[in-house]
Amino acid sequence: MKRLPLRTILLVLLLIAIPMVSSAASTAPTPILQNPLSCPDLLCLFLQVIRIFLSALAVFATFMFMYGGFHLISSGGNPEKVQKGKDTLAWAALGLVTILGSWVVIQVILQTTTGVTT
């Protein structure tokens, strides 16, 4: 087995010792990191993400209502466009019911497991 030269051993020890000595000599105060979020815990963060997600879905469903209404108004009696408008309105309504239902389910789960009300 080949032995390492003394220079290599000293170089490795020097590279290990320099950071320890320089950090020990530092008298600068440690920085305090501020929390950029308004949530102190993971549950609060989860609730905010869910609230934002469901709000975005509700806005999207509202735009789909307007899109379906536009198709109905601009159909000009064309049965295909009328049917497309009705289908869009029906799916938008189903989407809103699903969004509200998921919000209720999340509220019930949170109240029964953690006692948190939002």
N, C-alpha and C positions, 0 to 999 in steps of 0.2 A: 504494500500500500504506500502510495506516495504522500509525503508530508508537505503541508503548505509552507511556503517560505514565511519568514518572520515579518517581512514587509507587508504581506497580504493580511496577516493576522492583526498587525498594528493598524492598518488602514481600516479594516472592518470595525475594530474597537473604537477608532476615532470617529467613524461615521455614526456609530451608535451613541457615543458619548456627547457629541456636539449638540444635538437637539435637546438632550436632557439638561445640559448645562445652560443653554440659552433660554429654555423655558423656566428654569429655576431662577434665573437672574431677572426675569421679567416682573416688573412691579405694576404693570398696567392692570386696572380693574377689569374683571371679566364683564363682557357686555351682557346686558339683559335683553333678551328677545321679547318683543311685544307680540301678542297674539293678534294676527290680522283679522281673525274671524270674530264674530260676536258671540260665538258659542264656546262655553267652557268645557263641554264634553262631547262625546261621539253621538249620543242620542239627539242632542240639540242640532248637530250638524246634519244628521240623517233627516230630521224633521224639516229643516230648511231646504234641503235638496228635494225632498218629496213635494213640499209646498210649491217650490219654483217649477218643478216638472209638471205637476198637475195644473198649475196656472197657465203654463205655456200650452198644454193640451186643450184647456178650456178656450184660450184665445184662438187656437187653430180651429176648434169646432165652431166658434162664432164666425170665423171667416168662411168656413164651409157652408154655414147657413146663408151667408150673404151670396156665396157663389151659386148655391142651389136656387135662391130667390132670383138671382140675375138670369139664370137659365129659364126659369118659369116666365119672367117678364119678357125676355127677349125671344121666346119661342115662336111667337107669331102664329100660333095655332098648330105648329108642327108637332105631331104626337110623339115623335122620338125625343125632341128637346123637352117637351113637357114631362115625359117619363123620366128623362135624365135628371131634370130638376127635382122631381118628386123623390127619386132614389137618393139624390145627394142630400136632400132635407131629411129623409128618413135615417140615412147613415150618420148624419151629423147629430141627430137627436139620440140615436143609439150610442154614439160616442160620448155625448154629454152625460147620459145615464150611466155609462160605464165609468166615466171619470168621477162622478159623484159617488157611485157605489164603491169604488176603490178608496176614495177618501173616507167614507164611513167605515169600511173594513179596517183601514189603518188606524182610525181613531179608536175603534172598539178594541183592537189588539193592543194598542198602547195603553189604554185605560185599564185593561184587565191585567196586563203584565207588569207595567211600571207605575200605574196610577197617575201618569202625566196627562194633563188635558191641554190641548192647544186651541 
